[in-house]
Amino acid sequence: MKSVKLFFLSMLLMGQLAGAPMVTPDAVARQFKEPLVRVFEYRDILKGVHPFIKHLYPIAIVKDNHFYVFDLNADQSQYELKAHSPTNMPVPEGVRAAFPLDFYQGKAACIVTGDVFDTPMGYVTIFHEFIHCHQWETVEPGLRDSLPLAQYAKENQDYMWEMSHPFPYGEKNVEETYRRFIHALTIGDEEAIWLNRKALQSMLSPFDYQYMVWQEWKEGFALFIENKLRQQLGLENNHVGRAGALSRLAFYAGGEAYIKHLLKENPPLDTDLEALFSKLLEI
């Protein structure tokens, strides 16, 4: 009996060393069956907030250093486990992200750990990431192809430029001007909005300005939708980027505020992501 136990223990260790999951895919599918049903329930509650909310995308749950990809079945009535693969990179607990998965035909997926299903706020986060999936599956590749900064990064194999671009956050004039820009949007001062936007364009390099606009479009729009969802569920707004030193997060807040301002004058931008990006880019 002892030798049998040692045999199975050695098999378990060999499996872990070879990258095999510590739990079976079937067990993961059973564990998340009900939480994934609630994605549909929240979609039905929230779909009136914005037309994009009706679109559901793959959800990749990170567990034991593996991605477990759940995607819609043929009639789009439930999520089914479609694929699993080692993460091949460190993925922090509590991850909330969206990006294409090479091992899943390059489809964009919402990347989360299982704790996302514990609260209503977690489900709002899933729909925030679905907005990024929608961006990727519709206009984002084309926008990247036309954006000089993105093309420069691609040519230099800088695949992390969205996170690591050396924006001059520490320059006092840049920080003060961007904070004035957000304040002008908050109080609805049309002249100050235009003057500060123009000042940012003048003081930033073309690549820095493009980076700012890219973050405003990508993350600002997702935050704009997220806060509408929060309001629908009676949750407090996400005020990310409103305080503290200037960082990439400030563009989330600035993008949300500027998008809300632009929609007052041009409501169709709400669903025309390509035109919205062009509007953010221009002065």
N, C-alpha and C positions, 0 to 999 in steps of 0.2 A: 504493500500500500504506500509506503514511504517513497518508493521509486516512482510510482505512478504520479504522486503529488509533485515530485521534483520534475518529472517530465512535463506536466502541464504548466508548472511555473516557468520552466525554461522556454516553452513555446510562447507564453505570454510575454516574457522579456524580449525574445527574439522579434515578436510582432511589433512591440513598441519601438525597438531599435530600428526596425525596417520601416517605420513610419505608419504602421497600422493604427487605426483608431482604437482607443481604449474601450469604447462602447460600440455596439453594432449599429449600422445604419438603421435597421428596423427599430431598434430601441430609441434612437434619436427621433425617428418619424413619429413614434407613439408619444414620446415626451412632449412634442410641440404640436400635436394634432389640434388640440383645443385652442391654444393660443393663436394658432394660424386661422382658425375659424373666426376668431374675434376680429381679425383684420377686415374681413368682409362686413362684419357688423359695424365696425367703426366707419368703413367706407360708406355704408348706407346712411349713417348718421351725418357724415361730414360732406357728402358729395354735392350738396347744394352750395357749399362755400365757394367752390371754384371748379370750372369744368375739368381741370387736370386731375382732380382727386378721383375721378372714376377709373383712372388707369392704374392697374396694379402691376407690379414688377417682381422679378425674382428676389427672394430673401435668402441671403447666405448667412447661416448661423455658425458662429465660430465656437467650436467645442473640442477640447483635447487636441489643440493644434491642427484642427481640420476645418475646412469649409464644408458645411452641409447645405446644399442649394435646393431650396424649395421653390417650385415654379407652378404656374397654373396648369391644370389638366386641360384636356381637349375642349371641353365646353366652358372652361374658365369659371367653374363653380367651386373649386377647392384647390388648395395647395397640395402638391405631392413632392416627395423627395425625388429629385431628378439626377443629382450628381453629388459626389463628395470627393475631396482632394486634400492632401496636406497643405497647410498654409505656406510652408516654405519660407516663412518670414515671421518675426515676432509680431503678434497681434495683441494689443493690450486688452485686459478685461474691461468691459464697458464700452468697447469700440462702437462708434456710430459713424458710418461712412457710406459712400456709394462710389463704385468704380467698376469698369468692365473686368470680367473674369476670363483670363486667357483659356482656361481649361473648360469654359462653358460657352464656346463659340463667340467669345468676346462680348457677350451680353452684359449690360450694366445691371448691377444688383445692389440691393440694400444690404450692407454688411453690419451685423450686430452680434452681440452675445445674448444669451437667453434671458438675462435680466430685463431686457427691453420690454418684455411682455408683462412685467409686474405691475405697471401703473398706466392710467390713461395717458400720462405724459409720454410714456414710452411709445405708445401707438401714434401719437402726434409726431414723434421723432421719426418713426417709420415712414410716415407720409411726407415729412420733410425730405428724407432721403429719396423717396420716390420722385420728388420734383427733380432732383439731380439726375435720376435715371431718365426721366422724360426729356430733360435738356439734352442728355447724351444721345438718346435714341431719335431725336428730331433734328435740332439745328446746331448743336455744339460742334460736331466734327467739321461742318462747313465754316463755322465762325473761326475755328482754330486755323483752318487752311487760309483764311483771309487776314488773320491777325499777324502782323510782322513779329511781334514778341514771341508768339507761339511757334512760328516758323523758325525763328532764330534758335529757340530752345530745342526744337526737334533736330535741327541741323547739328547742334552741339551735343546731342544725346542727353540733354538735361530734362529728364522725365519728372523731376520733382519741382519744376519751376513755379507751379501754382502755390507751393508751400514755402519755397526757399528763395524766391526772387529778392535781390537785395534792395528793397524799397527804402528810401531815406526816412525811415520812421523817426530817427533821432534828430532830424533837423527842426529846430524850433519853429521856423517860419512855416514849414510844411504842416507841422502838428497844429499850430494855432489857426492856420487857414482852414484846415479840414474841420476843426472843431467849430469854427465860425460858420462854415458851410452847413453843418448839421444843425446848429442853432437857428440859422436862418430858415431852414426847412421846417423846423419845429414850430416857429412862430409865424411862418408864412410870409416872410419878407422877400418879395419877388426880386427887388433890386439887389439885395445882399446875396441872395442865392446865385444870381447871374455873376455878380462881381467876384465872389469867392470861387466859383467854378472856373471862371476865366483866369483868375490868379493861379489856381492849381495847374491849369494847362500851361501857363507861362513858366512857372517855376520848376515843373517836373520835366524830366527827359521824356521823349516819346515813348520809350519802353516803360518807364515808371507810370506814366499816365495811362497807358494801355493796361498795365497790371491792375491799377486801381479800379478802372472801369470793369475789367474782367471779374474781379471779386465782387464789385457792386452788383453786376448782372447775375453772376452765378449764385453767390451766397445771399446777396440782398434780396433777390426774388424769392429764394427758398425761405428766408426769414419772414418775408412779407406774407407768404402763404401760411407758414407755421403759426404766426400770431393770429391770423384769421381763424385758424383751426382751434387755437387755444381759447379764443373768445367764444367760439361756438360751444365749447365744452365748459365754459366758466372758469378757465384756468388763467393764471397771471401771465401777462405778456413776457416774452423773452427780451430782456434789455441788453443783450450782449453787445459789447463794443461801445457802449454809451459813456463809460467812465474808464479811468486809468490811462496809462501811457498809450500813445498811438501805436497800434499794431494792426495786423491783418483783420482782426475782429472789428475794428472801427469801420471797415468797409462794408461789413454786414449791416451795421446800423445805418450808415450813410446811404447804402444802396437801397435798403427798405424805405427810408424816408424820401429819397429822391424818386423812387418808383411811384410811391403814393402821390407825390407832387405831380409827376408827369401824367399819371392816370386821370387826374382831375381835368386836364386839358385834352387828353387823348385816350378815352376809355378803351378803344380796341387794342391798345398796347398790352392789355391785361392777358391776352391769349396769343399775341404775336411776338414770340420771343426774339426772333431775328430783328424785327423793327425796333423792339425795346432796346436791344443792344446798340443798334445804330443811334438811337436817340440819346442813350447814356454817353456815347462816345463823342457826340457833337456838342458844340457850344451854342 
